[in-house]
Amino acid sequence: MWGANSVNKVVALGGGHGLAATLSSLREITSEITAIVTVADNGGSSGRLREEFSIFPPGDLRMALAALCADDEWGRTWADIMQHRFVSEGPLDGHAMGNLLLASLWSEDEDPVIGLDRVGSLLKVIGRVLPMAAVPLDIEGTFNTSTGRIVVRGQKEVATAKGRIESLRVIPQNPPARMEALTAIRVADWITMGPGSWFSSVMPHLLVPMQLDALERTKAKKILILNLDAHSNTTGEEFAGSTPEEHLELFAEYAPNLSIDYFLVDKSVVRNENTLAHMARKLGGQVVAVDIRKAPGSIHHDVTQLALHLGHIMRQSLVG
């Protein structure tokens, strides 16, 4: 970890594997991390638990906790336990152990944030994990496709929908935010968003009015981490959809008053430097195009390189 005085409080917004990669990188830079996580997962283990117990979908929150586990034998062991997924022919098949642990706390009427803090204390996490909203959400998108206009509901369904997105919303609309998350944003020095499925992990953070207002008001500098190959869907990953330019166009549509200081992007996805730079300037910032892909052809970011470049941006800004 770099010097304790080089970077202070960082808030990371997102969900799924993209947020987990960002958190794994940020922990190399600072110990003062708050992860604010999407709460709209409706598939797999999370979806089943959500239907049975009317709780937050635990999956994305679990992954964030595991990414922030202490880097010692205790932390690494618990990270593996949290991520362990049962394989059987019975009702436990597909459930992640960490999902069950969170569900057991929440089903006893435990306040969701208190439950997350309890698990965080058990795992000795670096920082804190919070939900994006005070209530579980669903995501709904309207897409224009070659066969007509369709309305798609559900995080996975929206993430993998084909066609050009026309509108995106969360249900219930105008959900309340958690005060803990709003406070973290207010006092942050840096805020990161992404990478991840743009429609189901990144953009929903702009659809919680109180959170968007906090993001617009905070004095923290902001970094938007763009996805890798947007159209890749060859490994079963969520369909990110569209080009970097189209992602920024959608971002500007839903948050016209939110300025971003830096746009961190892998060089390989930049098709038109001038166009991307122009759109970044309209959103108040600059493009930082570097090598952050895990390997040629991979759709995953390299955690070490991501930490290197995030740290460089943050430390350079402090002395600039």
N, C-alpha and C positions, 0 to 999 in steps of 0.2 A: 504493500500500500504506500502511495506517495505521502509526502509530509502532511501531517494533520492540519496544518494551517493553509495548505494550498487550495483545498476545496472543502466547502462546508456542507450545508444541508442540500440534498438532492431529492427531488420527487420524480418518480418514474411512473408514467401513465401507459396503460396498455392491457394486454391480456395474452394468455396462451404461451406458446414457445417463444414468440418474439419478445415479450416482456421478460421471460426467464433469461434469455440471452443478455438483454440489457442489464438486468440486475446482477448477473454473474460478472459482467464487465464493471459495473459501477462499484461493486464491493472491493475492486482493486484500487479504487480511487479515494473512497471515503467510507466511513462507517455510519454516517448519518444519512440513511436512505429510508424513504417512505415510498412503498409501492402502492399505487391506487389502481385497482383491478376491476375490469369489466365483470358484471354479474348477470349475464344473459345467456349463459350456456344452457342448451336444452337437449343435448345429445349424450349418448353413452352413459357412463356411471353417474355423472352429474345430473343428467336429465331424469334418470330413474329415481335418484334420491330426492330430487326436487318435486317430482310428482307424488312420491310417497309421503314426504314429510313437510311440504310447503316451506322449504328453507332456501337460502341462497344456494345457487349451484357452486359446489366447493372446488371444482377442478382447477380453474385458473388461479384461485386463491392458494390452493395446495401447491401448485407449481412455483408460485412466487415465494412461498415459505421455504420450499426445498432449495430454491436458488440462493436463498439468504442464510442457509444453515451455517453454523460455525465451522471454520476450516480446521477442525480437529477430529479425533476419532469419534467423539460423541456426536458432533454435528454431521459428519459424513455418514455415520451409521444411521442416524435418524432420517437423513435425506433419502437414503436407500429405502428405509421402512416406509416413509411417506409416499414414495413413488411406486412401491411394490403393488403389482396388479394381480389379483387372484385369477387363476385359470382352473375352471372346473365345469362340471355339467349341471351344477346347481345354481341357485339364485345369486350366489356371490360372484359368479363368473363376470369378469370385466371390471369389477369394482376395484378402485385404488384404495389402499389402506388409509392414506391421508384423508380421502373423501369420507370414509366411514368415521374416522376420528372426529372430524369437524361436524359431521352430521349428528354424532352422538351428543356433542356439546350443545348444538343449536336446537336439537329436538327436545331438550330439557328446558326450553325457554331461556337458554343462555343468550344474553345480548351478543349479536354477531361479532362485534368488535372485541368484546371481552373474551369471547371464545377464541378469536384469532390471536389475541395477545397471550392467552394461556398456552396455546400451541407454540407460539413464537418463543415464549419463555422456556418451554420444554426443549425446543430445538436449539436454543441459544442463538436465535437468528440475529444477523447484523441488520439493525433497522426495524421497520414495522410494516405490516401488510394491512391494507384497509380496502373495503369495498367502494366501488365507484358511486353507488347510490345507497339510500337507506332502505330500499325495497328491492326485491328481485325484479328483473326486467325481461322483457321479450324484445327482439329486434324485428322490424318489418321493413321491407324494401320494395319499391316499385321499379321494375326493369322494362325497358323496351327491347324486345327480342325480334328475331327474324320472323317469328310467327305471331307477333303481337305484344300487347302490354300485359305483364303479369305482376301479381302481388305475391311476394314470398315472405313467410314468417318463420322465424327461428334463426339462431345464430349460425348454425352450420349451413342451413338452407340459403341464407343471405350471402354467406361467405363463398359458397360454391356456385351461386347463380350465374348464368351466362347472360350476356346482353349489357346494354348501357344503362347504368342506374339513373333513374329519374328523381327519386326521392328516398330518404331514409328517415326512420323515426323509431323511437322506443315506446314501449307500452308497459306501464301507463305513461302517458305523455307528461312532461314537466315533473319528473320524479324528484323527491327531495334528496339532498346530498347529506352525507355524514359530516357533522361539524369538525370531527377530527381531520377529515380529508381537506376541508376548506382551510383549516388552520395551518396544516402542513404546506399547502400551496401558498398561503399568505406569507409565511416566514421563510420560504425556500430561497436559496441562492441560485439554484439551477432547476429546471424542469425538463425532462425528456419525454417525448412521445414516440411510440413505435419502437421497432418495426412490428409487423403483424398484419393479419387480414385487415385491410383498410376499412371495410364496411362493418365488420363485426367486432374488431378489437381496438381500432384507433378512433374512427369517427364517432362512435357512441359516447366518448368522453365529452364531445361538444354538444351533446343532446340532453345533458343534465344542466338546466339553466343556472342553478346556483354555482355549480362547478365552473361553467364557462365564464360567468361573471368574475369568479375568483381568479381564473387564469388571465382574464383581461386586466384585472386590477393589480396583480402581484408585480413586484419589482424584480422578480427572478428573471434571469436570462433563460431562453428556451431553445432547445435543440429538437428538431424533428428528424427522426431516423427513418429514411425511406427504405422500402422493400428492395429485395433483389429482383430476379426475373419475375415480373408481374404476371406473365401469362403461363408460367410453369405450373403444371398440375400433374406431372408424370409420376410423382411419388406418393400420391394420396393426400398431399398437404392441402390446406384450404386454398381456394382460388383467390389470389390477391386482387386480380382484375385491373385492367387499364394500365396506362403508362404513368411514369412519375409526374409528368405534366398534368395529366388528367386527375391524378390524386391531389395535387396542389390546387387545381381548379375547384374540386369538390370541397376541399378544406376551406378555401377562401369563401365559398358560397355559404357554408354553415357557420363560419366564424370570421366575418369580415372585419371585425375590430380587434382580432387577436393577432398580435405581431409575433413573428418567430425570428430569432437572431441567427440561427445556423441550421442549414439543411445538410445533414450528413448522408452521403450517398456513395455507393460503390461505383467506381469509374465505368464498369462494364454495362451499367444500365442507362448511362447518359447517352442519348441518341443525338440531342441537339443542345449543345452547351449554352448557346445564346438564349434559346427559348426558356430553358430551365432557370438560367440566371435571372432572366427578366421576370419570371413569375416569382422567384424568391425575393427579388427586390420589392415587388408589389406587396409581398407579405412582410416586408420590413427587414429581411436578412440576406445572407449570402450562402452560396453553395460551397460545401467542402467535399470535393470528389476525391476519394482515396480507395485503396484496396482493403476491403473489409469482408470479402467473401471467404468462406471457410476453405473452399477448394474450387478449381475450375468446374463450372456446371452446377455447383451446389446452390441450393436455395436458402442456405443457412449462413448467418453471419459468424465470422471467427471471433470468439469471445476475447481473445488476447489482443487482436488488432482493433476490435471495437473499444476495448479499454484504453489502448494506446492513443487512439485518435480522440476519444471523448476527453481523456485527461489532458491532451494537448490543447484542445479547444478551451477547456475550462481554465487551465493554468495560464495560457497565453492571454486570455481575456482579463485575468486578474492583474497581469503586469503590463497590459496594453494601455 
